[in-house]
Amino acid sequence: MPHEFSVEAGLIVFSQDGRAQFGWLDLQTGAYYGEADGRWIPDVIGAIAFHSDVTH
């Protein structure tokens, strides 16, 4: 990726097409990105924080 992101918690991001995916919010730009591919998610309608006691 071309620059570092300011990230707080992992998120479950919901988009207008009904999909939910793991992602993060860039705190500087307010844009959401998918964890699987790192791409910008343009049609976000909401997100909730995701916390787990297991990492991979």
Residue frames as a rotation matrix with the C-alpha (Angstrom) as fourth column:
MET 1
0.581 0.814 0.000 0.00
0.814 -0.581 0.000 0.00
0.000 0.000 -1.000 0.00
PRO 2
0.171 -0.563 0.809 1.28
0.521 -0.645 -0.559 3.47
0.836 0.517 0.183 -0.76
HIS 3
-0.349 -0.301 0.888 0.94
-0.510 -0.734 -0.449 4.85
0.786 -0.609 0.103 2.77
GLU 4
-0.905 0.010 -0.426 0.39
0.346 0.602 -0.720 3.80
0.249 -0.799 -0.548 6.38
PHE 5
-0.025 0.969 0.244 -3.11
0.101 -0.240 0.965 3.85
0.995 0.048 -0.092 7.83
SER 6
-0.806 -0.036 0.591 -4.20
-0.563 -0.262 -0.784 5.10
0.182 -0.964 0.191 11.24
VAL 7
-0.147 0.723 -0.674 -6.32
-0.131 0.662 0.738 2.21
0.980 0.197 -0.003 12.49
GLU 8
-0.256 0.137 0.957 -8.12
-0.964 -0.110 -0.242 1.62
0.072 -0.984 0.160 15.80
ALA 9
-0.227 0.267 0.937 -10.27
-0.390 0.856 -0.339 -1.55
-0.892 -0.442 -0.090 15.94
GLY 10
-0.990 0.047 0.132 -11.12
0.137 0.526 0.839 -4.13
-0.030 0.849 -0.528 13.34
LEU 11
-0.438 0.879 -0.190 -14.61
-0.696 -0.465 -0.547 -3.64
-0.569 -0.107 0.815 11.96
ILE 12
-0.478 0.480 0.736 -17.41
0.734 0.678 0.035 -5.58
-0.482 0.557 -0.676 10.36
VAL 13
-0.765 0.084 -0.638 -18.39
-0.317 -0.912 0.259 -3.27
-0.560 0.401 0.725 7.51
PHE 14
-0.088 0.838 0.538 -21.85
0.625 0.467 -0.626 -3.34
-0.776 0.281 -0.565 5.89
SER 15
-0.937 -0.247 -0.247 -22.39
-0.042 -0.622 0.782 -2.11
-0.347 0.743 0.572 2.33
GLN 16
-0.331 0.869 -0.369 -25.51
-0.828 -0.454 -0.329 -1.13
-0.453 0.197 0.870 0.37
ASP 17
-0.187 0.242 -0.952 -25.55
-0.760 0.579 0.296 -4.41
0.622 0.779 0.076 -1.56
GLY 18
0.775 0.609 0.170 -26.14
-0.548 0.513 0.661 -6.33
0.315 -0.605 0.731 1.70
ARG 19
0.367 -0.720 -0.589 -22.61
0.341 0.693 -0.635 -7.65
0.866 0.032 0.500 2.08
ALA 20
0.922 -0.253 0.293 -20.73
-0.369 -0.352 0.860 -7.72
-0.114 -0.901 -0.418 5.36
GLN 21
0.561 -0.800 -0.212 -16.95
0.405 0.489 -0.773 -7.96
0.722 0.348 0.599 5.44
PHE 22
0.490 -0.524 -0.697 -14.07
0.748 -0.159 0.645 -7.48
-0.449 -0.837 0.314 7.82
GLY 23
0.333 -0.379 0.864 -12.38
0.622 -0.600 -0.503 -4.14
0.709 0.705 0.036 7.32
TRP 24
-0.227 -0.425 -0.876 -11.00
0.906 -0.423 -0.030 -1.00
-0.358 -0.800 0.481 8.88
LEU 25
0.858 0.491 0.151 -11.60
0.513 -0.838 -0.187 2.73
0.035 0.238 -0.971 8.94
ASP 26
-0.274 -0.906 0.322 -8.81
0.825 -0.393 -0.406 5.10
0.494 0.154 0.855 7.90
LEU 27
0.201 0.390 -0.899 -9.06
0.898 -0.440 0.010 7.70
-0.392 -0.809 -0.439 10.68
GLN 28
-0.629 -0.513 -0.584 -7.45
0.254 -0.845 0.470 10.42
-0.735 0.147 0.662 8.57
THR 29
-0.964 0.210 -0.162 -9.72
-0.226 -0.330 0.916 10.14
0.139 0.920 0.366 5.51
GLY 30
-0.291 0.900 0.324 -12.86
-0.714 0.021 -0.699 8.49
-0.637 -0.435 0.637 6.92
ALA 31
0.091 0.270 -0.959 -12.71
-0.906 0.422 0.033 5.83
0.413 0.866 0.283 4.18
TYR 32
0.471 0.134 0.872 -13.38
-0.560 0.809 0.179 2.13
-0.681 -0.573 0.456 4.84
TYR 33
-0.164 -0.607 -0.777 -11.13
-0.945 0.322 -0.052 -0.62
0.282 0.726 -0.627 3.43
GLY 34
0.841 0.490 -0.230 -11.65
-0.445 0.867 0.223 -4.38
0.309 -0.086 0.947 3.18
GLU 35
0.340 -0.724 0.600 -9.34
-0.668 0.263 0.696 -6.63
-0.662 -0.637 -0.394 5.15
ALA 36
0.579 -0.054 0.814 -9.30
0.323 0.931 -0.168 -9.36
-0.748 0.361 0.557 2.49
ASP 37
0.379 -0.385 0.841 -8.01
0.920 0.060 -0.387 -7.22
0.099 0.921 0.377 -0.38
GLY 38
-0.403 -0.597 -0.693 -7.20
0.722 -0.673 0.161 -3.80
-0.563 -0.436 0.702 1.10
ARG 39
-0.674 0.187 0.715 -9.48
0.562 -0.499 0.660 -2.06
0.480 0.847 0.231 -1.40
TRP 40
-0.921 0.386 0.053 -11.65
-0.369 -0.821 -0.435 0.96
-0.125 -0.420 0.899 -0.63
ILE 41
-0.547 0.834 0.078 -15.32
0.831 0.552 -0.070 0.13
-0.101 0.026 -0.995 0.11
PRO 42
-0.935 0.038 0.353 -17.29
0.096 -0.930 0.354 2.99
0.342 0.364 0.866 -1.51
ASP 43
-0.232 0.964 0.133 -20.88
-0.309 -0.202 0.929 2.14
0.922 0.175 0.345 -0.48
VAL 44
-0.808 -0.146 -0.571 -20.63
0.451 0.471 -0.758 1.63
0.380 -0.870 -0.314 3.30
ILE 45
0.080 0.891 0.447 -23.87
-0.067 -0.443 0.894 2.08
0.995 -0.102 0.025 5.23
GLY 46
0.754 0.142 0.641 -22.56
-0.622 -0.158 0.767 1.12
0.211 -0.977 -0.031 8.67
ALA 47
-0.055 -0.802 -0.595 -19.88
-0.105 0.597 -0.795 -0.65
0.993 0.019 -0.117 10.68
ILE 48
0.912 0.249 0.327 -19.47
-0.350 0.056 0.935 -2.22
0.214 -0.967 0.139 14.11
ALA 49
-0.010 -0.966 0.259 -16.28
-0.992 -0.024 -0.128 -2.90
0.129 -0.258 -0.957 16.05
PHE 50
0.771 0.135 -0.623 -15.03
-0.166 0.986 0.007 -6.48
0.615 0.098 0.782 16.05
HIS 51
0.030 -0.749 0.662 -13.07
-0.993 -0.101 -0.069 -7.78
0.119 -0.655 -0.746 19.03
SER 52
0.777 0.143 -0.614 -11.67
-0.171 0.985 0.014 -11.28
0.606 0.094 0.790 19.45
ASP 53
0.583 -0.611 0.536 -9.43
-0.671 0.010 0.741 -13.00
-0.458 -0.792 -0.404 21.94
VAL 54
0.361 -0.453 0.815 -8.02
0.501 0.831 0.241 -15.18
-0.787 0.321 0.527 19.15
THR 55
0.331 -0.315 -0.889 -5.59
-0.698 -0.716 -0.006 -13.95
-0.635 0.623 -0.457 16.48
HIS 56
0.724 -0.116 0.680 -4.34
0.431 0.846 -0.315 -15.53
-0.538 0.521 0.662 13.30
